[in-house]
Amino acid sequence: MKDLHNIIKGPCLTEKANILQELQGTVVFRVDPRANKIEIKHAVEDLFNVKVSTVKTISVRGKQKRMGVKSLGRTSDWKKAYITLSEGEINFLEEL
C-alpha cells in the first residue's frame, strides 16, 4: 500500500467544492493520478478519522499554455476525488 500522505495531495478549495460540502457533505480532494478508489477511501478514513460512504474520481486534463510567442506548453494532468462522508466532518477553513 502507498503512503497515505502521497495519495492525498490536498483539498480542492473552490466555490463548487464549498457548496457540495455544505449541502451534501461531499469533500473534494486532489489525489495521486495512480491511486484507485479503495486506496483513496482508506487514506481519507485514516487521516481524518471519518467514515466514507462513496468515492467518485475524475481525471482532469492539463490546459495548454503559451510559452513565449511561438511555443505552446501544457500544465500537468491531475486527478480529483469527490468523497461523500457518512459519519464525521472535515472543515478546511477552520484549520487554515
N, C-alpha and C positions, 0 to 999 in steps of 0.2 A: 504494500500500500504506500502511496505517496505521502509526503509530509503535508499535514493539514494546512499549514501556512502557505505552501506553494500552490495548493488547489484554489484557495480563495485569495484573489488578488486585491479586492477591495470593494466597497459599496459603490453602487451607481446612483449618485445623488442628482437626480433630475426631477423636473416637475411631475412627469408621469409616474416616476417611482414613488414620490411622496404621496400622490393621490391614491395609488394602489395600496400603499401601506396603511393609509388612514381608513379607506373604505373596505378593503378585502383582507387585510392582514398579510399582504404579499410583500416580500422584501426582494430587492434586486441587487445581485452581486455581479462583479466582473470576475470571471473564473479562468482557469487554465484551459486552453483550447483542447488539450488531450484528455481532460477529465470527463468521466461519464456521470450519469445522474446519481448512481449509487454512491460513488466517491464524494460527490458534492453534498449529498444528504448527510453522510456520516461526518463530513468535515464541519458542516454548519451545526449539527447537533452537539458535537464535541466542543467546538469553540465557544458557542453562545449559550449552552445549556437550555435548549428549546426542543420542542417536538415538531418535526417536519411532516407535513401532510403530503404535499406534492412538489415535484421539481420539474420545471419546464425550461429547456435550454434553446438558445438561438445563436447561430454563428453570424457575426456581423462582419461584412467585408470592409476592408480599408478603403478610404477615399483617395482619389487622385489629387495630388497637389502639384502646383507648378514650382519647379526649382530653377529659378532664373528665367531667361527669355525663351530658350529652345527646349529644354528638357523637362520631362514630367517625372514625378516620383509618386510613391504610394505610401500611405500610412499602413501600419500592420493590421492584419486581420485579428479579431478577438472574439471571445465568447461571453455571452451574458446568460445568467440563470435567474429565472423567476421562481422564488421559493415561497410556497404558501405554508404558514405556520398553523398548527392545530393547538399547541399549548405554548405559552410564553410570548415574549415580545422583545424585539430588537429595536432600539431607538438610537440612531446615529447622531442626531442633532444634540442630544444631551451630553454625549461623550466628547464632542468637539470643544 
